[in-house]
Amino acid sequence: LTSEEVRSVHELVVELGARAEFETSVSAPSAAPGRQSACLAQISIAGGVASFEFYAPYWARGLYQVRHDLLDRWKDGGLSPVERKHLPGLLKRLETFNLRQSTLYRLLEMVARLQVDYLKSEQSVDIRPISLRQLAKRLDLAPSTVSRAFARRSVQLPSQRELPLIAFVPGRRRVLRDLLSGWLAENGAVTDAALAARLKTDRGISVSRRTVNAVRHELHAEKRR
């Protein structure tokens, strides 16, 4: 392609992206009743690997790129005094937007990799006990950053069911409660030591007998209410 042809293709792509973003409505699932959230993407599983199909271009991985090598020439010859005044603020907003988008994409990738068994089965017993703090540590982020990124956002599972992002980081206590509740329903006489051993063997979760006993008492107390 010639330089002019490349420029024409680039302008066409930019124009299509702008029209898709600002002139058409995004076809995304509505939030669950009583909860306002933005559904970011549809998750699918192929070959044991999760992939994302984003519902709007601005959630995708692409970032704004600033050609600093051309910026000075553009400021001198193509901007009015008012535009030059507002340019630093615009560049700062682009940098912030790039950081936010990159962080969100990294979080989605990590969650999908860690929770791939759950995404395949969509059974609560298959979800891994991951906390916000653990996820933040894996990505070298602050827990508050992860919390803000997950707030009021959801994804659509392979079954078409919508799930809040925060549900992918349930923490160990909730996972223990879900697992032990089912196991105790099968056999209420099983010992705490046996349950702890089963958690280790079947789910790779290492907990003490005392922790199992505490969760067991919580479940028993709730049934009595």
Order of alpha helices (4+ residues) and beta strands (2+ residues): alpha-beta-beta-alpha-alpha-alpha-alpha-alpha-beta-beta-alpha-alpha-alpha
